[in-house]
Amino acid sequence: MELLKGYLLQNWALILVLIAFVIALMITVFLDRATVIRMYVLIAAVFLLSIIVFIEFHLTDINKHHTLREVMIAIRYSATPLIISLILFALVKRMKWYVIIPAILLTVINIISIFTGIVFSVDDSGELQRGALGYLPYIIVGIYSVALVVLLVYRSNKQITEIIPICFLAFAFASGIIFPFVFGKEYSKIFCTTIAISLFVYYVFQILQLTKKDALTGLLNRQAYYAATRTSREISALLSIDMNGLKVINDTGGHHAGDVALETLANCFFKAAHSNMQVYRLGGDEFVILCKKTSEGELHALLERIKKNVSETEYSCSIGYSFNADGNKTIEQMVKESDEMMYQNKAKYYQNKGIDRRGNKYEK
């Protein structure tokens, strides 16, 4: 009973955060089932690690059962990179399961260390000693943390509202790597709480971001577009893009085929855009790219990148654009000019294909 009381007192904040996290996942409609399951596994892993850490420090305090303590240390050293790899697996879209392999290999090394001391050992006085590979767990955690931050930044829309939460997560993980060397082993007692709070805060940030994102493509949505176009002072170019033949794809292959087509084209546009260019899906097959502080040369380079990316797929699109050379055009004027060019290109596409807009062939 005293052990349970001690665990609850030390980890009550962690338990509350994990319960709140579970409740939030149960009621969310923004995450797919696979991601939610991965998050549940992650929560369970953090909770179990907190128990392991508590038992390990209890054994340290009573200075007994050195072998059992070494087992606890091996589990802790293995669980930390495993949890970071699970975070990578859960947060980064389309991440493959084999990202966990380095953490599993480290687990094997830590188990071997119980018998050989290659990573750690506990001497007769109960002091923890580092072996030849004593810093390996920290190195693996560092590599995972850097990979997580880099991938999250790379797959973000590069907006400051997305970068700040990633920086927050990076700071939390960096503290988990650096603080043990600054504050000693005592930091391990709050490591699980640090990870749980940082993940929950990041989750809240992400849910807020999802209100500005298109659920299908991951691009910014119509609401984000309206917010960005309240002022056109920094918008130097605007592109209007419509997919060609979406109705035919939906009619012949079903709406899933249409969704795949839209996702494919959205990825083409996203890859073509630089950090000062934001891609939006306004709905259906309509996309817009807003360019800030972009030269006319950069605009045409963007058009070429889009055409190249799309040409490597089985789909096509019609594009129009407006360049605000002197900054005197309103956003409404730019949209009108861009749309007119896009619709002209769309009409030429259907005319060259010998079909009308509904997908019916006609005699040329």
Buried (B, 14 or more C-beta within 10 A) or exposed (E): EEEEEBBEEBBEEBBEBBEBBEEBBEEBEEBEEEBBEBBBBBBEBBBBBBBBBBBBBBBBEEEEBBEEBBBBBBBBBBBBBBBBBBBBBBBBEEBEEEBBEBBEEBBEBBBBBBEEBBBBBBEEEBEBEEBEBBEBBBEBBBBBBEBBBEBBBEBBBBBEEBBEBBBBBBEBBBBBBEBBEEEEEEBBBBBBBBBBBBBBBBBBBBBEBBEBBBEBBBBBBBEBBEEBBEEBEBBBBBBBBBBBBBBBBBBEEEEEBBBBBBBBBBBBBBEBBEEBBBBBBBEEBBBBBBBBEBEEEBBEBBBEBBBEBBEEEEBBBBBBBBBBEEEEBEBEBBBBBBBEBBBEBBEEBBEEBEBEEEBEEEEE
